[in-house]
């Protein structure tokens, strides 16, 4: 119950000018906060298209107010590291990132053995700056590791993919993410440049073959069996679809470059896979 003095101040504010000013200031402050909060959420969510179940999410950073937009499916809610919850897009390092809440069947390709290829659309990849068409079938296939963080589910793998793509495009100045495909410890494949575009993964050999990169660092520990199964399933699928020659040669990244990739723990494993060739001289002599 309000005391008499408070009621008197509320209904007869002329008796207390200071209280009146404080009350008005508080109301204005609350109103502005609500407007800003609504505007912030509206900007992050972007206009949606309910018929297609997508939202247009703006990508931005601290130096560029607005750079590109991707049409992609976004999660309904995300709690950012600052503790705030946003609808539609996730914030990471001053860049809004779209995460699919549901991935349509037309954006997931079942290639057998429990392995799916999640297309670029499913993880909301940025549009490439340019591309060169790949002349299929590939006669070479390369195994890499990213030497960074590993991921174990769709959300963390998408976050890792976005970071790799941003690094390749913004820091290295490449047209797109470098790898043809990437693999998570969830045992799934994520499309990079894919089957149709020449990659930027194995210097001197990009126009001759595809590369899959295991997300993570495999110098000390090998990737799990699910991801190894995914890599071999991808190669077999590529052969079956005519993307990879039936007489392809398999190499580790270090076979062609002065690098530790695909890692000391992964490299011995692939040497027992079909079509592995230790000596790159075969490539040159075969006229690839």
Secondary structure, DSSP 8 states (H G I E B T S, - for coil): ---HHHHHHHH-GGG-HHHHHHHHHHHHHHHHHHHHHHHHHHHHH--EETTTTEEEEEE--SS-S--EEEEE---S-EE-TTS-EESSEEEETTEEEE--SS--GGGEEEEETTEEEE-TTTTT----S---B--SSEEEEEEEE-SS----SHHHHHHHHHHHHHIIIIIS--SS-S-SEEE-TTS-EEESSTTTB--SSSTT-TTTEEEEEESS--SSS---HHHHHHHHHHHHHHHHTTSEEEEEEEEEHHHHSSS-TT-HHHHHHHTTSTTB-S-THHHHHTT-
